[in-house]
Structures are given as structure tokens and as C-alpha cells.
Amino acid sequence: MRVLFNEEMQQIADDLDTMAVDVKTSIDGAGKALLENDIDAAQSVIDGDLKIDALEASVIDECVKMLAKQSPVATDLRTVVSTLRIASTFERMGDLARHIAETARRAYPNSAITPSMRDVFTDMQKFDSEATSEIIDILKTRDEQKAEQLIVNDARLDNMHTKTFDIINADSWDGDRQQTIDAVLIARFYERIGDHAVGVARRIVYMVSGFDPSKDPTPVLTSGIDE
């Protein structure tokens, strides 16, 4: 029974890894669509979201079967439930990337963003892309320290999000009504992608250790270090 559980769980883990890679591809494609005004990249992200949705459905279905057939407890139960949560989170990250791509496609052949927003959106795109790369690695290594560091780094994205409002509210803001709406929404999409990546990191820490870290796990990172 234990061997069967491990084999089935490994297949589910492989599907989750595939989801993570596909989400990273979607986020990168959304950035290319937005920042380079690439209509083909936008369409690829929109079309690719169906695969992410299908993988989520498959992972959830298999996890439910595992709960019904195997009745896992302790660490095994934590793993199955956390996998369910992570799959749903990946699906939402894919949706947010699709929203960015759809915004870029709607504005084409014009850009959805003004020149004044380019730098901050470039930074937010880079953060989300790198955070998702970290998640792909953490899923494989179960590296708690790396996961906790990603959680701490979320404050950087929050600062970028705040900066977008500073730009929009400045007297020098040069966007029209639609560009203003798009800027607010895109900033929110990027901020939520990053929040979801942090949520996955927290779930992985819980999966491995049973400890559910807060949004500020600094005490965990600094424990044992002299002040």
C-alpha cells in the first residue's frame, strides 16, 4: 500500500512540476506581450491557459482519489492537501498572466502601457518571473530556507506596486483614461502573481515541516543568529 501511495504521489508531483513550468512560460510570455507589444506572445499565453486548467483539474482529481482510497494521515495528508492548494494557486497565476496578455492584445497595435510605466512594469515582470523560477526549484528540492527567503522578498513587490500608484497620481501622468485603467489592473495582476508565488512557498514550508509561516518569517530566518 505504501509503495502504491508513493508511486501515485510521484505522478501527481510530476504534474505539479509541469504546471509550475507552464505557469512560468505564461508569465514570461505575458511580459513579452506587454513590454514588447508582441501579439503572437499574447495569443500563445491565452491559448496555453487551457493546458494549465486541464492540469489543475487532473491534479485535483487524483488528489481526491488519493484521499478516498488511501486515507493518508500526518505527513502524507499534509502533502496531498498542500498539493491541492498549490495546483489551484498555479491555475490562478496562469489566469493572471492571461489577463496581462489579453490587455496587451486588446491594445495592439498600440502599447497598453505608457513610457512612464515601462520601468516599474519591467521590474515587476522580472520579480514574478524569478519568483516562479524559484518555486520550480523549491518544489524539487523542498528547500525551506529558499522558500522562506522568497516570502521575505515579497515586500519588494509591494513597494513596486505602491510605486505604480505614485506614477499614476503624479501631475506628470500622461496616460489617457484607458491607459490609466490598464495600468491599475496590470499592476494588480503582477502584484497578485507575486502574492500567489509567496503563497506556494508558504505551502511548501508547511508541507515539509508542518510549520505554517507568516507573511513575515524573519524570526525563522534569523533564529540562532546573534543580534
C-alpha positions in Angstrom: 0.0 0.0 0.0 2.8 2.4 0.9 4.6 1.7 -2.4 1.4 2.4 -4.3 0.9 5.6 -2.5 4.4 6.8 -3.3 4.0 5.9 -7.0 0.7 7.7 -7.3 2.0 10.7 -5.4 5.1 10.9 -7.6 2.9 11.1 -10.7 0.9 13.9 -9.1 4.1 15.7 -8.2 5.3 15.4 -11.8 2.1 17.0 -13.0 2.5 19.8 -10.4 6.1 20.4 -11.7 4.7 20.6 -15.2 2.1 23.1 -14.1 4.9 25.3 -12.5 6.9 25.3 -15.7 3.8 26.1 -17.8 2.9 29.0 -15.4 6.5 30.3 -15.7 6.1 30.2 -19.5 2.8 32.1 -19.3 4.3 34.8 -17.1 7.3 35.2 -19.4 5.0 35.3 -22.4 2.7 37.9 -20.8 5.7 40.1 -20.1 6.9 39.8 -23.7 3.4 40.6 -25.0 3.1 43.7 -22.7 6.6 45.1 -22.8 7.5 44.3 -26.4 4.0 44.7 -27.9 4.2 41.1 -29.2 0.8 39.9 -30.4 1.9 36.4 -31.0 3.2 36.0 -27.5 -0.1 37.3 -26.2 -2.1 34.8 -28.1 0.3 32.0 -27.1 -0.4 32.8 -23.4 -4.1 32.9 -23.9 -4.2 29.6 -25.8 -1.8 27.9 -23.3 -4.0 28.7 -20.3 -6.3 25.8 -21.3 -3.4 23.4 -20.6 -2.8 24.8 -17.2 -6.6 24.5 -16.4 -6.5 20.9 -17.6 -3.5 20.0 -15.4 -5.2 21.6 -12.4 -8.3 19.5 -12.9 -6.2 16.4 -13.3 -4.1 17.1 -10.1 -7.2 17.8 -8.1 -9.0 14.7 -9.4 -6.0 12.5 -8.5 -5.6 14.0 -5.1 -9.3 13.5 -4.3 -8.9 9.8 -5.3 -5.8 9.5 -3.1 -7.8 10.9 -0.1 -10.6 8.5 -0.8 -8.6 5.3 -1.4 -5.5 5.8 0.8 -6.9 7.8 3.8 -3.5 9.4 4.4 -2.5 10.8 7.8 0.2 13.0 9.2 2.9 14.0 6.6 1.1 12.2 3.8 -2.1 14.1 4.4 -0.2 17.4 4.6 1.4 16.5 1.2 -1.9 15.7 -0.5 -3.8 18.7 0.8 -0.9 21.1 0.1 -0.7 19.7 -3.4 -4.4 20.5 -3.9 -3.9 24.1 -2.7 -0.8 24.6 -4.8 -2.4 23.3 -8.0 -5.3 25.8 -7.5 -2.8 28.6 -6.9 -0.9 27.8 -10.1 -4.2 27.9 -12.0 -4.9 31.4 -10.7 -1.3 32.6 -11.6 -1.9 31.3 -15.1 -5.2 33.3 -15.2 -3.5 36.4 -14.1 -0.8 36.0 -16.8 -3.6 35.5 -19.3 -5.2 38.8 -18.2 -2.0 40.7 -18.8 -1.7 39.1 -22.3 -5.3 39.9 -23.0 -4.7 43.5 -22.1 -1.7 43.7 -24.4 -3.7 42.0 -27.3 -6.7 44.4 -26.8 -4.4 47.5 -27.1 -2.5 46.1 -30.2 -1.0 47.6 -32.4 -0.6 50.3 -29.7 1.1 49.6 -26.4 -1.1 49.0 -23.4 1.3 51.0 -21.2 2.7 54.5 -21.3 6.5 55.1 -21.3 6.3 56.3 -17.7 5.1 52.8 -16.6 7.7 50.8 -18.5 10.4 50.6 -15.9 8.2 49.7 -13.0 6.4 47.0 -15.0 9.7 45.7 -16.2 10.8 45.3 -12.6 7.5 43.7 -11.6 7.7 41.3 -14.5 11.3 40.4 -13.6 10.3 39.7 -9.9 7.4 37.5 -10.9 9.4 35.5 -13.4 12.3 35.0 -11.0 9.9 34.1 -8.1 8.3 31.4 -10.3 11.7 30.1 -11.2 12.4 29.8 -7.5 9.2 27.9 -7.0 10.1 25.4 -9.7 13.3 24.8 -7.9 11.8 24.7 -4.4 9.2 22.1 -5.5 12.0 19.8 -6.5 14.4 20.4 -3.6 12.0 21.2 -0.8 14.5 23.8 0.4 12.7 25.5 3.3 15.3 28.3 3.6 14.9 29.3 0.0 11.1 29.2 0.4 11.3 31.5 3.5 13.6 33.9 1.6 11.1 34.2 -1.2 8.4 35.0 1.4 10.6 37.8 2.8 11.3 39.2 -0.6 7.5 39.8 -1.2 8.0 43.3 0.4 10.0 44.3 -2.7 7.0 43.6 -5.0 4.7 45.5 -2.6 6.9 48.5 -2.9 6.8 48.3 -6.7 3.0 48.1 -6.6 2.9 51.2 -4.5 5.2 53.0 -7.0 2.7 52.4 -9.8 0.1 54.5 -7.9 2.7 57.2 -7.3 3.3 57.4 -11.1 -0.4 57.4 -12.0 -1.3 60.0 -9.3 1.6 62.4 -10.3 0.8 65.6 -12.1 3.1 64.4 -14.9 0.9 61.3 -15.7 0.5 61.2 -19.4 -1.9 58.3 -19.9 -5.5 58.5 -21.2 -8.5 57.0 -19.5 -8.0 53.5 -20.9 -4.3 53.5 -20.2 -5.0 54.6 -16.6 -7.4 51.7 -16.1 -5.0 49.3 -17.7 -2.1 50.5 -15.6 -4.0 49.9 -12.4 -5.2 46.5 -13.5 -1.8 45.3 -14.8 -0.1 46.4 -11.6 -2.7 44.5 -9.6 -2.2 41.4 -11.8 1.5 41.5 -11.3 1.1 42.0 -7.5 -1.3 39.1 -7.2 1.0 36.8 -9.2 3.8 37.5 -6.8 1.5 37.0 -3.8 0.5 33.6 -5.1 4.1 32.6 -5.6 4.7 33.5 -2.0 1.6 31.5 -1.0 3.1 28.5 -2.8 6.4 29.0 -0.9 4.5 29.1 2.4 2.6 26.0 1.5 5.8 24.1 0.6 7.3 25.1 4.0 4.1 23.7 5.7 4.3 20.5 3.5 7.8 19.8 4.6 7.8 20.8 8.2 4.3 21.2 9.4 5.0 24.9 10.2 2.8 27.5 8.5 5.0 30.6 8.2 3.5 34.0 8.5 4.0 36.6 5.8 7.0 37.8 7.7 9.1 34.8 8.6 12.0 36.9 9.7 12.2 35.2 13.1 12.6 31.9 11.4 15.4 33.1 9.2 17.3 34.8 12.0 16.9 32.3 14.7 20.2 31.3 16.2 21.9 34.5 14.8 23.4 36.9 17.3 22.0 40.4 17.1 
